[in-house]
Amino acid sequence: MSKRGARIADFMAKLSVDPKLRSRFQEDPAAVAGEVGLTDEDLELLSGGAGQIQQELGGDSTANCMVLFVGDGEA
């Protein structure tokens, strides 16, 4: 996996377990991206959908996960 892929996979893993970070990212993706060291290109990739993310992460099954963003009070 590329350095970029590892950076994105690490961030996605953090989003999946940290509801405060996930909420902040939903409210202001650019600010959170800057705080965690993601580039503008990383942010663009994350907004491009699952297919683009999977392509970047490659065939690494541990990294090819889907992160479900559920709003407050939704299930």
Rosetta blueprint (number, residue, H / E / L):
1 M L
2 S L
3 K H
4 R H
5 G H
6 A H
7 R H
8 I H
9 A H
10 D H
11 F H
12 M H
13 A H
14 K H
15 L H
16 S H
17 V H
18 D L
19 P H
20 K H
21 L H
22 R H
23 S H
24 R H
25 F H
26 Q H
27 E H
28 D L
29 P H
30 A H
31 A H
32 V H
33 A H
34 G H
35 E H
36 V H
37 G L
38 L L
39 T L
40 D H
41 E H
42 D H
43 L H
44 E H
45 L H
46 L H
47 S L
48 G L
49 G L
50 A H
51 G H
52 Q H
53 I H
54 Q H
55 Q H
56 E H
57 L H
58 G L
59 G L
60 D L
61 S L
62 T L
63 A L
64 N L
65 C L
66 M L
67 V L
68 L L
69 F L
70 V L
71 G L
72 D L
73 G L
74 E L
75 A L
